[in-house]
Amino acid sequence: MRLGIFVGCLVLVAALVRIGWVPAGLGDANFAWVVLLALVISAPLSFVLLRKQRDEMSEQIAGRVAGAKQKLAANRSQEDLADDAARVNP
């Protein structure tokens, strides 16, 4: 999605440069200027437009991390019980 927003901005900036509404850059730097301007425009747009997807992804990751922590704690408690049993019954 972020790539799509960048490509859309790149096409828009290239069109605006071609029309003459945006400066074309200096000398041979036209392509670099267009790409940099598209990056500067697409970054805040991505931040705002993709907020919902970013929040959903962070919730999924947090859930996975919590599940992994629970499994690790369960494994540790089983190991502790096995160690205690081995000490009691040598």
MOHUSUL-V207583 format. One record per helix or strand. SS is the DSSP state (a for helix, b for strand). FROM is the first residue (numbers start at 0). LEN is the number of residues. If there is no record, write none. Layout:
ss->(SS;SS)
from->(FROM;FROM)
len->(LEN;LEN)
This chain:
ss->(a;a;a)
from->(1;29;50)
len->(18;20;38)
